[in-house]
Amino acid sequence: MRKTLGFTLVLLILSSLTLSLSGCGSAQMQAQSGTITISGAWALYPMVIRWSEVYQEAHPDVRFDISAGGAGKGMADALANAVDIGMVSREIYPEEIEKGAFWVSVTKDAVFLTVNEQNPVWEDIHRQGVTQETLIGIYITGEITTWGQVVGRPEVTDPIHVFTRSDAAGAPATWAVFLGDKKQEDLLGVGVYGDPGVLDAVIKDPLGIGYNNLNYAFDADTGQPVVGARVAPLDVNNNGQADSEEIYDTKVEAVKAVAEGHYPSPPARELNLVTQGQPDGLEKEFIAWILTDGQKYVDEVGYIPLTAQQLEAELSKLEK
């Protein structure tokens, strides 16, 4: 109860700050009208869809045009003024800032290792976990090519079928940084378009390996890994076994691992909304709402909330 009251108080404080930032009262807020166009990261797409639905209920004259296509597209579209807001699920690069990128972090999630549910060494993987060094051998150097090598069983010679993203996106960029501060183009594997595409490729291939954002690796209704796939544990502390906090058999366990800092960052990361220059008008109002009242829906959709201090800092950016 104490935690709930505290979070409610934070939202009230931040909501008050939003009204100050916007310089208008509730009557003026209700009078908003227009269309907000948004494109970009698959990672942020489900959350932005939910935010837009709730916002439109309160502001029926506001329309949304939202499409996913990868963080690279979101950034490019925002910088070119092709959309009002870009969804970007990675860090913002210096050269993008020089071109006018303004960003606000709005929530957090992570990229998870996915394999087929019929993987020939799944029981070993689930017991041991997969180390960062092993993943570097699979995705960067190409030195690890069989599933037996992954779990220390040389008699298992089944080849690893590696899948990565073909589109410029936040998940592969974040995954590459995790694997030795690399870039997306350094990742080995067959390129597949989109988060759903990578997961589908893994589900269809018993020897497949991929990586997926939290809300694609897990089923939104059941909280279990999507049928046909497994979310593999990472042996973060390199002790040769998957400890309880390193096992992500359910979405609840995955969210908890990220929220409590047991899951490494990267591949955990903050998700951003980007505009060309500092936003104003309808875009500014929507982003301010996301950072205040909109935070009530983060848990519901299965993302990880930012801290109260982070939310306050992000909200203050809108008036600098």
N, C-alpha and C positions, 0 to 999 in steps of 0.2 A: 504494500500500500504506500509506504514511504517513497519508494522508487517511482511509482505512478504519479503521486502528487508532485514530486520534484520535476518530472518530465513535463507535466502539465503546466507548472509554473514557468518553466523555460519557454514553452511554446507561447504562453501569454505574453511574456516579456518580449520575445522576438516578434510576435504579432504586432505589439505596440510600436516596435521599432520600424516595422514594415510600413505602417500608416504614416509615420514621420517621414520615412524615405520617400514615399509616394506623394506626400503633400496633399492628400485628399481623404475625405471621409468615406464611410460605407456606401452612402447614396451615390457618390461619384464612382465608386468601385463597381456598383451594380450597373452603371450606365456604359461600361466598356463594350466595345464592339470592334469587329475586325477579324482578320485571319492571321494566325501564327503558323509559319511554315518551319518545319524541323526535319533534319535528316541526320544520318550518321550511325553511331555504334550500335551493333546488335546487343551489346551488354546492357545498354541503358534503355533500349527500346521498350521492353515491357513496363518499366517503371514510368517512363514518360507517357505511355498510353494511359496508364491508370491516373496519373496526375491530370492529364488533359480531360479525362472523363469527369472527374470530380470538379475540376475548375469550370467546365462548361455547364455543369448543373447549376452552379452559382451565377454564371455569366452566360446565359443562353444565346447572347448575340456575338459571342466569341467562337470562331471556328478554328479547327486545327487541321493541318495537312502534314502528316507524319510518315516518314519512310525510313527503313533501315537500309544500310548499305556499307557499313564499316566506318570506323573512326576516321580513316583517311578521307572518305567522301564527305563526312560531316564537317571536317575542318576545311576542306577545299570549297565546299558549298558556302560555308559561313564567310570565309575570306573573300569569296567572289560575290557576296551579297545575293547568291542564288537562293538562299533560305535565310530566315530571320535568326535561327538558332541551330548550331551544330552540336550533335552528341559525340563526345570524344572520350574514349575509355582508356586513356593513357596520359602520360605527362605531356605538357605543352612545350614544344621545342622552341629554342631561342629565335630561330629564323621565322617561326610563325608569329611570335610576339612582335618581331620587327615589322611584319606585314599587317599588324593591327589586331591580332587575336586578343580578345578579352575573355577571360574564363572565370567560371565560378564552380567549385566542387559542390555536388548536391547529395551524394550518397557514396556507398562503397560496396564492392563485391570482390570476387577473385576468379582466377582461371584455374581449372582443375584438370588433372590427368584422367583421361577416359580410355577404357579398353572394352573389348567385346565381352559379353557375359559368358561366352564359351571359350574364353582365353585358356590355352592349354596349361598355363601355370598359375591360374588365378589364386588358388589356395595359398601358394607360396608368396605371391605378391601381397595378398591380404595379410599374411602373417609377418612378412619381412618389411613391406613397404618398398618404395623405389627411391633411391638416393638422387640427389642433384647431379652427382658425378655420373651416374648411370644415364640420366637423361641427356647430359652433355654428350655422352658417347653415342646416343641414339640420334639426337637432333642436330648436333654441331659437327662432331668429328667423323661420325659414321663408323666408329670402331666397334660398336655393339650392334650386331645384326640379327641375333637369334634370341628367342625368349629364354632359352637355357642360360645365356650369358646374363640376363637380367636378374635371375634368381640363384645363380651359382650351381646350375645343373647342366654340365656339358653334354649329357646324353640327350638333352632336348634340343633338337636342331631346327625346330619350326622357325621360319624367318619372321622378322618383325616387319609389318607393312605400315609404314609411317605416313601419316596424313598431317598436313598443315593448311594454312589459309592461303588462298590465291589472291584475295582482296586485301588492300591496305587497311589494316584494322588494329584496334587496341589490344585484342587478345594475343595475337602473335607478337606484337611489339613488346608487350609485357612479359610474355613467355620467354622471348629472346633475351631480355634484360636479366631475367631470373637465371638463365643458362650462361652466365659469364659476361654480362653487360654487352650482349650482342644485339644485332638488329634483325628485323623480320626477314630480310633477304638472306641472312646467314642460316636460317632454319632449313634443314633437309626434309624431304618428304614430297608426296604427291599433293599439289595444291588443289584445294577444294573451296568453292565460293561459300562464304557465310558460315556463321556458327551452326545453324541447323544442318548445313551441308557436311561439315566435318563429322558431326555426330552421326548422321545417316551413313556416312562412309564406314565409320567404325562399327556401327550396328550390323552392317551387311557383311563384314569381314571378321571372322573369328581370330585372325592374326593381326588385326588393326590396332593402332594406337593413335590417339589424338589428344586435343586439349579443348576444353569448352568453358564458357562462362557459367557461373553458378546457376543462373535461371534457365539454362539450356541443358546442363548436365542432369538436373533434377526435375522430375515431373511436378508441375505446379499444383496439381490436385492431391497426389498421394504423398509428396515429399520424399519419394524414393527415386533412385536413379531411373532415368528414362528406360522403358522396357527394351532389353537387348544390349544395354550398356552397363558398365560398372565404373564407379569413381575410385581410382586407385589411391591408396594412402601414400603420402610422401614420408620417407624416413628423414625427417628434418634434422634430428640430432645425430644421425649416422651411427646409431647403436646396433644396427643389424636387425631391428624388429620394429613393427608398427605399434607404437604405444597408443593408449586409448585416445589421447587427444590428437593423434595423427590418423585416425580412422574416420572416414566420412561416408558412412553407409546410408545416412539420411541427410536431408537438407538441413534439418535442425542441428545435427552434429557439425555440418560444414559451416553454417552461419556462426555457431558458437566458437569454432576454431578460429575463424577470421576475427570475430568481435573481441575475443580474449587474447589475440596476438599469438596463438599457437601456430597459425598458418603463416608462412613467410610472406613478406611484402617487399618486392614482388614475389609471387604472382598476385597477391592481394593488392588492390589499389583503389584510389578514389576515382569516381566518375564525374565528368565535367560537362557543363553546358558552355558553348563558345559562341560569341558574337563578333562581328566586325566592328571594333570600337566598343566603347561603353554603351550598353543598351539604354533606351529610354522608352517612354510610352508603354504600349501594351506588353512588349517583350520584358521590360523591366518589372512591370507589375506581376507578370506570371512567374518570373524567376524569384522575386521576393516572396511570393506566396509559397512557392516550392520550399524555400528555406525556412518557412514558418509553419503555417497550417498544413502544408503539403507533407511535412515530415511524419504526420500521423499515419500515413499510408505506406511508409517504407517497410516496416515489419510485415504488414499484410501481404505485400507482393514478394517478400523474401529477400530483401536487401539488408545491408548493415548500416545503421544510422551513423552520421557523423556526431562527434561530441558537441555539447552545447557551446564550448569555446570555439570550435571550428565553424559551427553554424553562424555564430555572431561575427566571426572574422570574415566569412564569405559574404554575409549580408552587408557588412560595412563597405565592401568593395564597390557596391552599387552606387555609393555617393562620393567616392574619391575622385 
